[in-house]
Amino acid sequence: MNANKHVLGSDLARAEAHAITPEEYDEAPELTDADLARATWRIASKEVSEAEGRTAFSAALKKQKINITLDPDVLAWYRTQAGGRGYQTLINATLREAMRGQQIAETVRQVVREEMRRAR
């Protein structure tokens, strides 16, 4: 291996498990309206107005209501885990974790394919 190449290592599991403390929030000051007014708003690399940027940002953060049918035992388990309230947030977090796991798995597959092509 070339000594100039950096080994890309990551400890995503540790980073994901890290709980941010209130002291850490002090390290990154909150953005003000003045900060946002000075910003250049972009959506998909295209410059847009502040109003368009704020609208897109709000839409991206807004959760969508859906109807979903779950088995009674699955729903009961999540309600128990969440202590009654917050079970929907727990279900969302579980789905997000599965989604990220799938994305990581696909990235690993892609890297392996590229390495195998280079090795030929």
C-alpha positions in Angstrom: 0.0 0.0 0.0 1.3 3.5 -0.9 2.4 5.3 2.3 0.8 8.5 1.0 -2.7 7.0 0.9 -4.8 7.5 3.9 -6.7 4.6 5.3 -10.3 5.4 5.5 -11.4 4.1 8.8 -14.6 5.0 10.6 -16.3 4.2 13.8 -19.8 4.9 12.7 -21.3 2.8 15.4 -19.5 4.8 18.1 -20.5 8.1 16.5 -24.1 7.0 16.2 -24.2 5.9 19.8 -22.8 9.2 21.1 -25.3 11.2 23.0 -24.8 14.9 22.6 -24.5 16.7 26.0 -25.7 20.2 26.7 -22.1 21.4 26.9 -21.5 20.2 23.4 -24.3 22.4 22.1 -22.4 25.4 23.5 -19.5 24.6 21.1 -21.7 25.2 18.0 -23.5 28.5 18.3 -27.1 28.5 17.1 -27.8 30.1 13.7 -29.6 33.4 13.8 -31.9 35.0 11.3 -29.0 37.4 10.5 -26.8 34.4 9.7 -29.4 32.9 7.4 -30.0 36.2 5.7 -26.3 36.3 4.7 -26.5 32.7 3.4 -26.6 31.6 -0.2 -29.5 29.2 -0.5 -29.1 26.3 -2.8 -31.3 23.3 -3.8 -29.6 20.6 -5.8 -26.7 23.0 -6.5 -29.1 25.6 -7.9 -29.2 29.0 -6.2 -32.6 29.9 -4.9 -34.2 32.8 -3.0 -34.2 32.7 0.8 -38.0 32.2 0.8 -37.6 29.1 -1.5 -34.8 27.8 0.7 -36.7 28.2 3.9 -39.8 26.6 2.4 -37.8 23.6 1.1 -36.0 23.3 4.5 -39.2 23.3 6.4 -40.8 20.8 4.1 -37.8 18.4 4.4 -38.1 18.5 8.2 -41.8 18.0 8.4 -43.0 14.5 9.2 -45.8 13.0 7.2 -48.8 11.3 8.7 -49.6 7.9 7.4 -51.8 4.9 8.3 -49.9 1.7 8.8 -51.2 -1.7 9.9 -49.0 -3.5 12.4 -49.4 -6.8 14.2 -50.7 -6.3 17.7 -47.7 -7.9 19.3 -45.3 -5.6 17.4 -47.3 -2.5 18.5 -47.5 -3.8 22.1 -43.8 -4.3 22.2 -43.0 -0.8 20.9 -45.5 0.7 23.4 -43.9 -1.2 26.2 -40.4 -0.2 25.1 -41.4 3.5 25.0 -43.3 3.4 28.2 -46.6 4.2 26.6 -46.0 7.5 24.9 -43.4 8.0 22.2 -43.8 4.6 20.6 -44.3 6.1 17.2 -40.9 7.9 17.5 -39.3 4.6 18.5 -40.8 2.9 15.4 -39.5 5.8 13.3 -36.0 5.4 14.8 -36.0 1.7 14.2 -37.0 2.2 10.5 -34.3 4.9 10.1 -31.7 2.5 11.6 -32.8 -0.2 9.2 -32.6 2.3 6.3 -29.1 3.4 7.3 -28.0 -0.2 7.6 -29.2 -0.9 4.1 -27.4 2.2 2.8 -24.2 1.1 4.6 -24.5 -2.4 3.2 -25.0 -1.1 -0.4 -21.9 1.2 0.1 -19.8 -1.8 1.2 -21.0 -3.9 -1.7 -20.1 -1.1 -4.1 -16.6 -0.7 -2.6 -16.0 -4.5 -2.8 -17.1 -4.5 -6.4 -14.7 -1.6 -7.2 -11.8 -3.3 -5.4 -12.5 -6.6 -7.2 -12.5 -4.7 -10.6 -9.2 -3.1 -9.7 -7.7 -6.4 -8.7 -8.3 -8.0 -12.1 
